């Protein structure tokens, strides 16, 4: 508890730097740098201060543990420091210089600052963007931004302002807290994709609380935590810090992957100051950086609605097997990440993923999206889905959902899925942060965790059998009927027709038409508009039918003498084969194709009974069943919908009468 309180105290204390950091933006604004570009200029320097502060902490740790200083035994001290594997800068470590020292002398500033930057080790120079070759990744692009600030004559002012941000008194967790808030503002002003860069603190805490209740390994064993879309790693390292401080897991290894240059660099720099942490650069889905590993815990907040057309070929040619459920539509890659996560999740692992609503219901039965959901539900990997409040995430006010994936559900949870409605568990922020106007305080998060832990029905929790989310999309062919329910049951053939009248033209002896005449008649009938043209068919027995436009059917000209043929389509066709004419005139059944959505049952016989019962109850036209496609979708609104209470008419009338009496008394 003392450790947890210390972390909270440090986190509160370090936050006084947030406003100081954003005061630096005034210098950028004064140099006519666009606000949308502020993050590009601030990220590299924030990384410098993180590095400097943590290196100073590491220097003190070496002094305390080894009992030596750079002055006493420089080689031993340097070796001990390098063994900590947290990065190296000779200017900081061995010469004891800081950025603040450099800024004291404006005469030597340029020379000293150059040396300061170029004394970082090769890995850090790459991440910072120092001494970058023309064909190399920019990452934080320090060289480029320094050159621009120098050209605008504000380089020393900016560096001096940053040198006053001393992070050395704080531990990793406190610095990460500050970093999270700074990155959130970067996401705001650069108008990044909704929720892409930053997961709010309260949601990270909720995810950690959920993970802590699910991890089954003893607390003295290694816990492998992975985030395939880690951004700046605030979610990944936030879960690590909270699992360690609040749940007691001390041996945590973290793994992350990120494709954004700058965010990857920040995450990779942060990882240098953490034990057993590895961050990979690249497109997770195509590079699959940790393809040979399985993870105990996976957390992720994949980007919403991102097209994957840019790497469509690689995805479709994937040989890893990570997309066993199929591919979604090209417009949104969330379900690709969902499959990747489950593919990398250990057989006893737990995953918590943040998604928008499209992963619940996008795509019809048989579509890529529905097939992926079916693949996942078929394997019974979904334990719960939790709806978050609106306006909880930055840059978006939409509902978001936590998918709780568990590859080893307890026996009592097999073939069951919990839907938990946390949409009303929120507290209004005193000050909005972008689109984030709400937060979930600890007591509200506890309600959700308790509901998941109890796994029993309640006001906010509904438990469903897994098959509840499956449905049949049953295709069928409907036979159209007229007003009396009649339809053409037998075609009328050419030999039964005496004549055809189209408007004022009467054609007889149809069997004697030559091919040219037959083709001409065929074209006329095809071009006829049965809503405008007059069509009469007379049979050999003298019965005459005409086409009724309103009923779309062939009926007797004299309704008292014969029954209508029923709803049908008039067809005339002509073909020749081996010099012989093949004329065909008929009135055929008119049909339409349709489909019905029907609850699905895993048992084939029960499923057939469900379909038959549905047809008997709801379908009144003659029909033939076609193919059946099984889909899977979830609808939170339907499951938690509470109909508005409607007042009784008597109560409304009584209220109106009372108001009327009051008005009459006022008039008197």
C-alpha positions in Angstrom: 0.0 0.0 0.0 2.9 2.4 0.8 4.3 1.7 -2.7 1.0 2.5 -4.3 0.5 5.7 -2.3 4.1 6.8 -3.3 3.3 6.2 -6.9 0.1 8.3 -6.7 1.9 11.0 -4.8 4.7 11.2 -7.4 2.1 11.2 -10.2 0.3 14.1 -8.7 3.6 16.0 -8.1 5.0 15.5 -11.6 1.8 16.9 -13.2 2.9 20.4 -12.4 5.2 20.1 -15.4 2.3 19.6 -17.8 1.5 23.3 -18.0 5.2 24.2 -18.2 5.7 22.0 -21.1 2.7 23.5 -23.0 4.0 27.0 -22.3 6.9 26.1 -24.6 4.3 26.0 -27.4 4.1 29.8 -27.1 7.7 30.0 -28.4 6.7 27.8 -31.4 3.6 30.0 -32.0 5.7 33.1 -31.9 7.8 31.7 -34.7 4.7 31.1 -36.9 4.9 27.3 -36.5 1.5 25.8 -37.1 -0.3 24.3 -34.1 -0.8 21.0 -35.9 3.0 20.8 -36.1 3.7 21.4 -32.4 4.0 17.7 -31.6 6.7 17.2 -34.2 8.8 19.9 -32.5 8.0 18.8 -28.9 8.2 15.0 -29.0 12.0 15.0 -29.6 12.7 17.3 -26.7 10.4 15.5 -24.4 12.3 12.3 -25.2 15.5 14.1 -24.4 14.3 15.1 -20.9 13.0 11.5 -20.3 16.4 10.2 -21.2 18.4 12.7 -19.2 16.2 12.3 -16.1 16.4 8.5 -16.2 20.1 8.5 -16.9 20.7 10.6 -13.9 18.6 8.2 -11.9 20.7 5.3 -13.3 23.9 7.2 -12.4 22.8 7.4 -8.8 21.8 3.8 -8.8 25.3 2.7 -10.0 26.9 4.9 -7.3 24.7 3.4 -4.6 25.1 -0.2 -5.7 28.7 -0.3 -6.9 30.1 2.3 -4.5 32.0 4.0 -7.3 31.8 7.3 -9.2 33.0 8.5 -12.7 35.8 10.3 -11.0 37.0 7.4 -8.8 37.0 4.6 -11.4 35.8 5.8 -14.7 36.1 2.5 -16.7 34.4 0.4 -14.0 31.6 3.0 -13.6 31.1 3.2 -17.3 30.9 -0.6 -17.7 28.5 -0.9 -14.8 26.3 1.8 -16.3 26.3 0.3 -19.8 25.3 -3.1 -18.3 22.1 -1.5 -17.1 21.1 -1.4 -20.8 19.2 1.9 -20.4 21.1 3.8 -23.1 24.3 5.8 -22.9 25.5 9.4 -23.4 29.1 10.1 -22.4 28.4 13.8 -21.9 25.7 13.0 -19.3 27.1 9.9 -17.7 30.9 10.5 -17.5 31.1 14.3 -17.7 28.0 15.0 -15.5 26.7 17.6 -17.9 23.0 18.3 -18.4 21.0 20.3 -20.9 20.6 23.0 -18.3 24.4 23.3 -17.9 24.7 23.7 -21.7 22.2 26.5 -21.8 24.2 28.6 -19.2 26.6 29.8 -21.8 25.2 31.2 -25.0 28.6 31.6 -26.5 29.4 27.8 -26.5 25.7 26.7 -26.7 25.7 25.5 -30.3 29.0 23.5 -29.9 28.0 22.0 -26.6 24.5 21.1 -27.7 25.9 19.4 -30.8 28.2 17.3 -28.6 25.4 16.6 -26.2 23.2 15.1 -29.0 26.0 13.2 -30.7 27.2 11.5 -27.5 24.1 9.3 -27.4 24.7 5.6 -28.3 23.9 4.4 -31.8 20.5 3.0 -30.9 19.3 6.2 -29.3 20.6 8.3 -32.1 18.6 6.3 -34.5 15.4 6.7 -32.4 16.0 10.4 -31.8 16.8 11.1 -35.5 20.4 12.2 -35.0 23.0 11.7 -37.8 20.2 10.2 -39.9 21.1 9.1 -43.4 19.0 10.3 -46.3 17.3 6.8 -46.7 16.9 6.1 -43.0 13.7 6.4 -40.9 13.2 9.9 -39.4 11.6 8.6 -36.2 11.7 11.7 -33.9 13.7 13.7 -36.5 15.7 15.6 -34.0 18.2 16.9 -36.6 15.5 18.2 -38.8 13.6 20.0 -36.1 16.8 21.5 -34.6 17.7 22.9 -38.0 14.2 24.5 -38.4 14.4 26.0 -34.9 17.8 27.3 -35.6 16.6 28.9 -38.9 13.8 30.6 -37.0 16.3 31.8 -34.4 14.6 30.3 -31.4 16.7 27.1 -30.9 18.4 28.2 -27.7 15.2 29.6 -26.2 13.4 26.3 -26.8 16.2 24.1 -25.5 16.5 26.3 -22.4 12.8 26.0 -21.7 13.0 22.2 -22.0 16.1 22.1 -19.8 14.0 23.3 -16.8 11.9 20.1 -17.0 13.8 18.0 -14.5 12.4 14.4 -14.4 15.2 12.9 -12.4 13.3 12.9 -9.0 10.6 10.6 -10.5 10.3 6.9 -11.2 9.2 5.2 -14.4 5.6 5.1 -13.4 5.3 8.8 -12.6 7.1 9.8 -15.8 4.8 7.5 -17.8 1.8 9.3 -16.2 3.1 12.7 -17.4 3.9 11.2 -20.8 0.4 9.9 -21.1 -1.1 13.3 -20.6 1.3 15.0 -23.0 0.7 12.4 -25.7 -3.1 12.9 -25.2 -2.7 16.6 -26.1 -0.5 15.7 -29.1 -3.3 13.5 -30.3 -5.8 16.4 -29.8 -3.9 19.1 -31.7 -2.7 16.8 -34.5 -6.3 15.6 -35.1 -5.3 12.0 -35.1 -7.6 9.1 -35.8 -10.1 8.6 -33.0 -8.6 7.0 -29.9 -5.5 5.9 -31.9 -2.7 7.4 -29.8 -4.0 7.5 -26.3 -6.0 5.3 -24.0 -7.3 7.3 -21.0 -5.9 6.6 -17.5 -9.3 5.5 -16.1 -9.7 2.9 -18.9 -6.2 1.6 -18.4 -7.0 1.2 -14.7 -10.2 -0.7 -15.6 -8.4 -2.9 -18.1 -5.7 -3.7 -15.4 -8.3 -4.5 -12.8 -10.0 -6.9 -15.2 -6.6 -8.5 -16.1 -5.7 -8.9 -12.5 -8.8 -10.9 -11.8 -8.1 -13.2 -14.8 -4.4 -14.0 -14.7 -4.1 -17.4 -13.2 -0.3 -17.6 -13.0 1.3 -17.4 -9.5 2.6 -13.9 -8.8 6.2 -15.0 -8.6 6.2 -16.3 -12.2 6.9 -14.3 -15.4 3.9 -12.6 -17.0 4.3 -11.8 -20.7 2.2 -8.8 -21.7 1.8 -7.7 -25.3 0.2 -4.8 -27.2 0.3 -5.1 -31.0 -0.8 -1.5 -31.5 1.1 0.1 -28.7 1.5 3.6 -29.9 3.6 5.4 -27.4 3.0 2.4 -25.1 0.9 4.2 -22.5 -1.6 1.3 -22.3 1.2 -1.4 -22.3 3.3 0.3 -19.6 0.3 1.6 -17.7 -1.0 -2.0 -17.3 2.5 -3.2 -16.4 2.9 -0.5 -13.7 -0.5 -1.1 -12.2 -0.2 -4.9 -12.2 3.1 -4.5 -10.3 1.9 -1.8 -7.8 -1.7 -2.9 -7.3 -1.8 -6.7 -8.0 1.6 -7.7 -6.8 3.1 -9.1 -10.0 6.8 -8.2 -10.0 8.2 -10.2 -12.9 6.5 -8.7 -15.9 7.9 -8.8 -19.5 6.4 -6.3 -22.0 6.2 -6.6 -25.7 4.9 -4.0 -28.2 4.7 -3.2 -31.9 4.0 0.2 -33.5 4.0 1.6 -37.1 3.9 5.3 -36.4 7.6 6.6 -36.5 7.4 9.0 -33.6 5.2 7.0 -31.3 7.4 3.9 -31.9 10.5 6.0 -31.0 8.9 7.2 -27.7 7.8 3.7 -26.8 11.3 2.2 -27.7 13.1 4.9 -25.6 10.7 4.2 -22.7 11.4 0.5 -23.0 15.2 1.1 -22.4 14.4 2.1 -18.8 12.3 -1.0 -18.1 13.4 -4.5 -17.4 12.5 -7.1 -20.0 10.8 -4.8 -22.5 10.9 -5.0 -26.3 9.2 -2.7 -28.8 9.2 -3.6 -32.5 8.8 -1.2 -35.4 6.5 -2.0 -38.3 3.1 -3.1 -39.5 2.2 -5.7 -36.9 -0.1 -7.6 -39.2 2.4 -8.0 -42.0 5.7 -8.1 -40.1 4.4 -10.3 -37.3 7.4 -9.4 -35.1 6.8 -11.9 -32.3 5.4 -14.7 -34.4 7.1 -17.4 -32.4 5.7 -16.2 -29.0 2.5 -16.7 -27.1 1.4 -14.2 -24.5 -0.3 -14.5 -21.1 -1.9 -11.1 -21.4 -2.7 -9.0 -24.5 -4.1 -5.5 -24.3 -4.9 -3.3 -27.3 -6.7 -0.3 -28.6 -6.5 -0.8 -32.4 -7.3 2.1 -34.7 -11.0 2.4 -35.7 -12.0 2.4 -39.3 -8.5 2.3 -40.8 -8.4 0.9 -44.3 -6.0 -1.9 -45.0 -5.9 -1.5 -48.7 -2.3 -0.3 -48.5 -1.2 -3.8 -47.5 -4.0 -5.8 -49.0 -1.6 -8.1 -51.0 0.5 -9.0 -48.0 -2.6 -9.7 -45.9 -4.2 -11.9 -48.5 -1.0 -13.8 -49.0 -0.4 -14.3 -45.3 1.1 -17.6 -44.5 1.1 -17.5 -40.7 -2.5 -18.6 -40.2 -3.3 -15.6 -38.0 -6.4 -14.8 -40.1 -8.1 -18.2 -39.9 -11.5 -16.7 -39.6 -11.2 -14.8 -42.9 -10.8 -11.2 -43.9 -13.1 -8.3 -43.2 -14.0 -5.5 -45.6 -11.1 -3.4 -46.8 -12.5 -0.3 -45.0 -11.8 -1.4 -41.4 -8.9 -3.5 -40.0 -10.1 -4.0 -36.4 -11.1 -7.6 -36.9 -7.7 -8.3 -38.4 -6.1 -7.2 -35.2 -8.7 -9.2 -33.2 -7.7 -12.3 -35.0 -4.0 -11.5 -34.6 -4.4 -11.1 -30.9 -6.2 -14.4 -30.5 -3.6 -16.1 -32.6 -0.8 -14.9 -30.3 -2.7 -15.5 -27.1 -1.6 -18.3 -24.9 -4.0 -21.3 -24.5 -4.6 -20.0 -20.9 -4.3 -16.3 -21.8 -6.5 -13.3 -21.3 -7.0 -10.5 -23.8 -8.8 -7.1 -23.3 -9.3 -5.1 -26.5 -10.9 -1.7 -27.1 -13.1 -1.5 -30.2 -15.9 0.6 -31.6 -19.3 -0.8 -32.4 -18.5 -2.0 -35.9 -16.8 -5.2 -34.6 -20.2 -6.2 -33.0 -22.5 -6.0 -35.9 -20.9 -4.9 -39.2 -21.3 -7.1 -42.2 -24.2 -9.4 -43.1 -24.3 -13.2 -42.6 -21.7 -14.7 -44.9 -19.6 -11.5 -45.0 -16.0 -11.4 -43.8 -16.9 -9.6 -40.6 -19.7 -12.0 -39.6 -17.6 -15.0 -40.5 -14.7 -13.8 -38.3 -17.2 -13.3 -35.4 -18.5 -16.8 -36.0 -15.0 -18.2 -36.1 -14.3 -16.6 -32.7 -17.6 -17.6 -31.1 -17.4 -21.1 -32.5 -14.3 -21.6 -30.4 -16.0 -20.0 -27.3 -13.2 -17.5 -26.8 -15.5 -14.5 -25.9 -16.2 -14.3 -22.1 -17.7 -10.8 -22.0 -18.2 -7.5 -23.8 -18.5 -4.3 -21.9 -20.0 -1.1 -23.2 -18.2 2.0 -22.2 -19.8 5.5 -21.7 -19.8 7.9 -24.6 -17.3 10.7 -24.5 -14.8 8.5 -22.7 -12.1 8.6 -25.2 -10.1 11.4 -26.8 -11.0 12.6 -30.3 -14.2 10.6 -30.4 -17.6 10.7 -28.6 -18.8 7.3 -29.8 -19.6 4.3 -27.7 -16.6 2.0 -27.3 -16.5 -1.6 -26.1 -14.1 -3.8 -24.2 -13.9 -7.4 -25.6 -12.8 -9.8 -22.8 -11.2 -12.8 -24.5 -10.4 -15.9 -22.5 -9.0 -19.1 -24.1 -9.6 -21.1 -20.9 -13.0 -20.2 -19.5 -14.0 -21.7 -16.1 -16.3 -24.6 -16.6 -19.3 -22.7 -15.3 -18.7 -20.0 -18.0 -18.4 -22.4 -20.9 -20.7 -21.6 -23.8 -21.8 -18.4 -22.1 -21.2 -14.7 -22.9 -21.8 -11.8 -20.5 -22.9 -8.4 -21.9 -22.2 -5.7 -19.3 -23.6 -2.2 -19.7 -21.2 0.3 -18.2 -22.5 3.2 -20.4 -24.1 5.0 -17.4 -21.1 4.5 -15.0 -19.4 7.8 -15.4 -18.5 11.1 -13.7 -18.4 14.4 -15.5 -15.0 15.9 -15.8 -14.5 19.3 -14.3 -12.8 20.3 -17.6 -13.2 18.5 -20.9 -10.1 17.0 -22.6 -10.9 17.1 -26.2 -13.9 15.0 -26.7 -13.4 13.3 -23.4 -15.9 14.8 -21.0 -16.4 11.8 -18.7 -14.3 9.5 -16.7 -14.9 6.3 -14.7 -13.9 6.8 -11.1 -12.7 3.8 -9.0 -16.1 3.0 -7.5 -17.7 2.9 -10.9 -14.9 0.7 -12.3 -15.4 -1.6 -9.4 -19.1 -2.1 -10.3 -18.0 -3.4 -13.7 -15.2 -5.7 -12.4 -17.6 -7.1 -9.7 -20.2 -7.8 -12.4 -17.6 -9.6 -14.5 -16.3 -11.5 -11.5 -19.8 -12.6 -10.3 -21.0 -13.5 -13.8 -24.7 -13.5 -12.8 -27.6 -11.5 -14.3 -28.1 -8.0 -12.9 -29.3 -4.6 -13.9 -26.1 -4.1 -15.9 -25.2 -7.6 -16.7 -27.0 -10.1 -18.9 -25.7 -13.7 -19.4 -26.6 -15.4 -22.7 -25.8 -18.8 -24.1 -23.3 -18.5 -26.9 -25.7 -19.6 -29.6 -28.0 -16.7 -28.8 -25.8 -14.5 -31.0 -26.1 -16.8 -34.0 -28.8 -16.4 -36.6 -30.0 -18.0 -39.8 -30.2 -15.9 -42.9 -32.6 -18.2 -44.8 -33.1 -17.5 -48.4 -36.4 -18.4 -50.1 -38.2 -18.0 -53.4 -41.7 -16.6 -53.0 -44.5 -17.2 -55.5 -46.5 -13.9 -56.0 -50.2 -14.2 -55.8 -53.1 -11.9 -56.9 -55.7 -10.3 -54.8 -57.6 -13.6 -54.5 -54.5 -15.5 -53.7 -54.2 -17.1 -57.1 -51.0 -17.7 -59.1 -50.2 -19.4 -62.3 -49.7 -23.0 -61.6 -49.3 -24.3 -65.1 -47.7 -22.5 -68.0 -49.9 -21.8 -71.1 -48.1 -23.1 -74.1 -48.0 -22.0 -77.7 -50.3 -24.7 -79.0 -53.1 -23.5 -76.6 -53.0 -19.9 -77.8 -55.2 -18.8 -80.7 -54.1 -15.2 -81.0 -52.2 -12.4 -79.3 -53.4 -8.8 -79.5 -50.9 -6.0 -78.7 -52.7 -2.7 -78.8 -54.5 -2.7 -82.2 -52.4 -5.4 -83.8 -53.7 -9.0 -83.7 -51.4 -11.9 -84.5 -52.9 -15.3 -85.3 -51.4 -18.6 -86.6 -48.4 -18.3 -84.3 -47.1 -21.7 -85.2 -46.8 -20.6 -88.8 -44.7 -17.5 -88.2 -41.4 -17.6 -90.0 -38.3 -16.8 -88.0 -38.2 -13.1 -89.1 -41.8 -12.6 -88.2 -41.4 -14.5 -84.9 -38.3 -12.4 -84.1 -40.3 -9.2 -84.8 -43.1 -10.3 -82.5 -40.7 -11.2 -79.8 -39.1 -7.8 -80.0 -42.5 -6.1 -79.8 -43.5 -8.0 -76.8 -40.2 -7.4 -75.0 -40.6 -3.7 -75.6 -44.2 -3.6 -74.5 -45.0 -1.7 -71.4 -47.7 -3.6 -69.7 -48.6 -0.6 -67.7 -49.3 1.4 -70.9 -49.9 -1.1 -73.7 -52.9 -3.3 -74.2 -52.3 -7.0 -74.2 -55.0 -9.7 -74.9 -54.4 -13.4 -75.1 -57.1 -15.6 -76.7 -56.9 -19.4 -76.1 -58.0 -22.1 -78.5 -61.2 -22.7 -76.6 -62.2 -19.0 -77.0 -61.3 -17.9 -73.5 -59.8 -14.4 -73.7 -57.4 -12.9 -71.1 -56.1 -9.4 -70.8 -53.3 -8.1 -68.7 -54.5 -6.1 -65.7 -51.9 -3.4 -64.9 -53.1 -2.7 -61.4 -53.0 -6.4 -60.4 -50.0 -7.4 -62.5 -51.9 -10.5 -63.6 -53.7 -12.1 -66.5 -57.4 -12.1 -65.9 -60.5 -13.0 -68.0 -61.9 -10.3 -70.2 -65.3 -11.4 -68.9 -64.8 -12.1 -65.2 -68.2 -13.8 -64.9 -67.3 -16.6 -67.4 -63.8 -17.7 -66.1 -61.4 -17.5 -63.3 -58.3 -15.4 -63.5 -55.1 -17.2 -64.3 -53.6 -15.6 -61.2 -50.4 -13.6 -60.8 -48.0 -14.4 -63.6 -45.6 -13.1 -66.3 -46.3 -13.2 -70.0 -43.3 -14.5 -71.9 -42.7 -15.0 -75.7 -39.4 -16.5 -77.0 -38.2 -17.7 -80.4 -35.2 -19.8 -81.1 -34.1 -22.0 -84.0 -32.2 -25.2 -83.9 -31.0 -27.1 -87.0 -33.3 -25.0 -89.2 -36.4 -25.7 -87.1 -38.4 -23.0 -85.3 -38.9 -23.3 -81.6 -41.6 -20.8 -80.6 -42.7 -20.6 -77.0 -45.4 -18.4 -75.6 -46.4 -18.9 -72.0 -47.7 -17.2 -68.9 -45.4 -18.4 -66.0 -45.4 -18.1 -62.3 -44.0 -14.7 -61.0 -41.6 -15.2 -58.2 -39.3 -13.0 -56.0 -36.2 -13.8 -54.0 -36.1 -12.9 -50.3 -34.6 -13.9 -47.1 -35.6 -14.1 -43.4 -33.6 -13.7 -40.3 -34.4 -16.6 -37.9 -32.8 -17.6 -34.6 -30.2 -20.3 -35.0 -29.7 -23.5 -33.0 -26.5 -25.6 -32.9 -28.6 -28.8 -33.1 -29.5 -29.3 -36.7 -32.9 -30.9 -36.0 -33.9 -28.2 -33.6 -32.7 -25.5 -36.1 -34.9 -27.1 -38.8 -37.9 -27.0 -36.5 -37.2 -23.3 -35.8 -37.1 -22.4 -39.5 -40.3 -24.4 -40.3 -42.1 -22.9 -37.4 -41.1 -19.4 -38.5 -42.2 -20.0 -42.0 -45.6 -21.4 -40.9 -46.2 -18.3 -38.7 -44.9 -15.5 -40.8 -44.9 -16.5 -44.5 -48.2 -16.6 -46.3 -47.3 -17.0 -49.9 -46.2 -20.3 -51.5 -42.4 -20.6 -51.1 -39.4 -22.8 -51.7 -36.4 -22.7 -49.3 -33.0 -21.9 -50.7 -29.6 -21.7 -49.1 -29.1 -20.9 -45.4 -26.2 -18.8 -44.2 -25.3 -18.6 -40.5 -24.3 -15.2 -39.1 -23.2 -13.9 -35.7 -23.8 -10.4 -34.4 -24.4 -8.5 -31.2 -26.7 -5.7 -30.4 -26.3 -3.9 -27.1 -29.1 -1.4 -27.8 -31.6 -4.2 -28.2 -30.5 -6.1 -25.1 -30.5 -3.2 -22.8 -33.3 -1.1 -24.3 -35.8 0.1 -21.7 -39.0 1.3 -23.3 -40.2 4.7 -22.3 -43.1 4.5 -19.9 -46.3 5.8 -21.5 -48.9 7.4 -19.3 -52.4 6.1 -19.3 -55.0 8.1 -21.3 -57.1 8.5 -18.1 -54.1 10.1 -16.3 -53.3 12.4 -19.2 -57.0 13.5 -19.4 -57.2 14.1 -15.6 -54.0 16.2 -15.8 -55.5 18.3 -18.7 -58.7 18.7 -16.7 -56.9 19.9 -13.6 -54.9 22.4 -15.7 -58.0 23.6 -17.3 -59.7 24.2 -13.9 -56.6 26.2 -12.8 -56.8 28.4 -15.8 -60.5 29.0 -15.2 -59.9 30.1 -11.7 -57.1 32.5 -12.9 -59.6 34.0 -15.4 -62.1 34.5 -12.6 
